[in-house]
């Protein structure tokens, strides 16, 4: 069985000894992490925690933002069972899937303003083609050539 990488996972790399200690009270950790999310008014909720080898994997209902990362990191480091020095930088699973959209006008119609990342996000949000796609990072807008009026849009999914 192949395990699928979900962008809704937050991976906390820690030592093997710490991961065993962390397993002692997972349900309380989920509850406390969700309280911490609620305190920062985040829409992210931890669904469950799983411990794999030397990683704690927190699976959430949405892709975690930077503030959510900081909240999780502070909570894990403040847990009594964990040695703070052994907690490494949190990360999302690394996926090699991307979507490349070519032939997009770089300049907005009848203006000299280039298309922005916020505009791309709005288009993605409102387009039915992207209903089941989670964007893992900010879209990148790249002008095809210096004298071209066309752009390439890169989306990590």
HELIX and SHEET records of a PDB file:
HELIX    1   1 UNK A   16  UNK A   22  1                                   7    
HELIX    2   2 UNK A   23  UNK A   25  5                                   3    
HELIX    3   3 UNK A   26  UNK A   39  1                                  14    
HELIX    4   4 UNK A   66  UNK A   78  1                                  13    
HELIX    5   5 UNK A   84  UNK A   86  5                                   3    
HELIX    6   6 UNK A  117  UNK A  126  1                                  10    
HELIX    7   7 UNK A  128  UNK A  130  5                                   3    
SHEET    1   A 3 UNK A   9  UNK A  13  0                                        
SHEET    2   A 3 UNK A  55  UNK A  60 -1                                        
SHEET    3   A 3 UNK A  46  UNK A  52 -1                                        
SHEET    1   B 3 UNK A  98  UNK A 105  0                                        
SHEET    2   B 3 UNK A 150  UNK A 156 -1                                        
SHEET    3   B 3 UNK A 140  UNK A 143 -1                                        
END                                                                             
